[in-house]
């Protein structure tokens, strides 16, 4: 019989992000490429995952600052589409995310060897860094039911931290929710259902509701087993 109470409770945490100006700017796509080649993880996070966290409550589609600037300021629509299409949550490290953007821009420049557009002062791309802090919350769960209850009340930044950002730290590519259910209950069923969700198909609130429904349905199955 599957255990109904965890030995190690799931402690929900929240994410606070502070912005830091790097001083590096780009006035053209080649300069954007050079800045990306030198960018550290905190810079990549700011312009990709931070962008999702800020806007994901409005629309589920993925986006990033690089694609936004290239499309709306440089007006290189094809490259903008390619950068938008980079699925950052599928990568297990920020270094891999950075290399995906570098490869796309290198390919664009190679296919378009002529002079590249230079934007006017005031419209340049500013590279920023995200200084991240993980903060405790009063929410802690030791069962299926209490997990669903906590998930109803935590703020969206907590959901983002445990579903999106968790994939960037060990065990890489795994969200915190799936990992907890598998580790504490040996429950591969709910772990598989949560981990295979496509975060881009939902807003954060929609994702919250979907995970709650999964947990509640699995709770009934476990109790009746």
N, C-alpha and C positions, 0 to 999 in steps of 0.2 A: 504493500500500500504506500502511495506517495505521501511524504511528509507534508503537513499543512501549515507548519510554522518554521521559519528560517532560523538557523543558528546565528547567522550574521544579518542583521536588518539592513535593508536598503536605505541609505541616508541620502535624501535629495539635497543637492547643492545648487547654487545659482552662480551665474557668471557676470562679472563686472569687467568692462573693457574701457581702458583709458587710451586716448590717442596721443601720439607723439609725432611731431614734424621731423622728417629726416633731412630736409633741405634739398633733396634730389628732385629734379623736375625733368619733364620730357615735352618737347615741342613738336615731335614727329614720331612716326612709328619706329624708325631705327633707334631713336633715343629711348623710347619705351622699352624696346628689346634690351638695350644695354642696361637700363635700370633694373629690369627683371633678372638679368643674368647676375647682377650683384645683390639682389634683394635677399634679406634673411627671412626666416620663417615668420617672424612677427609682421613683416611688411606684406608678405603673401597672404597671411591670415586676414589682415585689415581689409585688403581689397577684394577678398573672395568670401570667406566665411562670415566676416563681419557684415558684408553687404547683404547676405542672405538673412542674417539674424535681424537686421534693421528693417527689411522690407517683406519678410516672409509672412508676416501676419496679414498682408494685403493680397498678395497673389502667390500661387504655388510655384510659378515658373522660376527656374534658377537664373541667376545673373551675376555679374561681377563688375567692378569699377573699370577694369581694362576694356571690356566689351562696350560698356556704356560710353566711355570717352572716345574710343575708336569710331563708334557708330555715330554719336551725336555731335562730336566736335571735329574729328578728323574727317568724318563722313566717308569712311572706307567701309561701305556696307557689307561687302562680302567677308572681309576680315572680321568685322564685328559679329557677323552671324557665326563664324567659326569659333570665335572666343566665347560667345554666348553658349554654344553647344558643348563646351567642355564641361563634363559632369564632375564637378569637384568633389562631391561626396563619394564618388567611386574610387578615389585615390586614398591610399593608406598613410600617406605622409604629405606634409606641405612641400617638401622638396620635390616630390613627384608632381604635385599640382603646378609648381613653378616651371618644371621642365615641360609640362604639357603646353603651357602658354608660350614658352620660349620656342618650342618646336613649331607651333602654329604660326607665330610671327616670322620666324626664319623662313618657313615655307612660303609665306606671303611675299616676303621681300625677294626671295629667289625667283618667284613667278612674275614679279613686277619690278624688273631691274632699273626702271627709269627713276627720275627724281621723285622723292617722296614729299608730300605736302607738309609744310611747316605752319603751325597755327600761330596766331597773333599773341603777343604778350597779354596775359590775363586769362587765356584759354588753355594754358598748358596743363599737363597732368602733374599733380603733386603726389609724390610717394610718401605714404604715411606708415607708421608702425602701430600695432595694437599691443598694449601692455595688459595682459589678462590676469584676472584674479578669480579664484574659485572660492565661493563663500558658503558657509553652512546655512541651512534653513531649519526651521523647527519640525520639518516633516520627515518621518521615519516609518518604514513599513516592514513588518515581519511575516506577512501573509498575503495571499492573493487579494483578499477583500480590502485589507488596509492599504495595499499598494494602489488599488483603483481609487480608493478614497483620497489618498495623498495626491495622486495624479490629477484629480479634479481641481485641487486647490493651489498647486504650485504655479509660479508665474512662468510665462513663456520662455524666459531665458534659461530656466531650469530644464525645461523640456528640450530646448535647443542644445544645451550642454550635454545632456545624457544621450541624445539620439544622434546629433550631427557631429559634435566635436569629439565625442568619445572615440569615434573611429580613428582619430589621429594619434591616439596613445595606446599602449599595450592593454589588452590584446588587440593589435591593429585590425581595423576593418570591422570591429564588433561594437555594437551599441551597448551601453551600460545595462539597459533593461533586459535584453536577451541574455547577457552574460550572467546577471544575477539569478534569473529563473533557472538557467541551466546549472549554475554552480550550487545554489542552495536547495533546489528541488529536483535536480536531475531531469527537468522538464524540457525535453527537446521539442515537443509540440509547440508550446507557446514561444519558445526561443526562436524556432524557425518562422513562425507566423509574424513575429515582430520584426525580426532581422530582414525579412524579405520585403517589407513595406518600402515603397519608393517614396522618400520624403518629398520629392518634387511634385508628387501627385496631390499634395495636400497643403493647405495653409497650416501654420503651427496649431491653431485651434482645431482644425479638421483632423490633424494627426493625433492630437490629444484624445479627441472623441473616438477615433478609430482604435487606438491602443486600449482605451478603457473598455470598449466593446469586446475586444479580443480577450482581455483579462477576465471580464465578467463571464463570458461564455466558457472559458477554460475553467474558471472557478466552479461552475455548475458541473462540468464534466468530472473534475477531480473529486468533488464531494459525493458524486453519485457512483464513483468507481468502486 
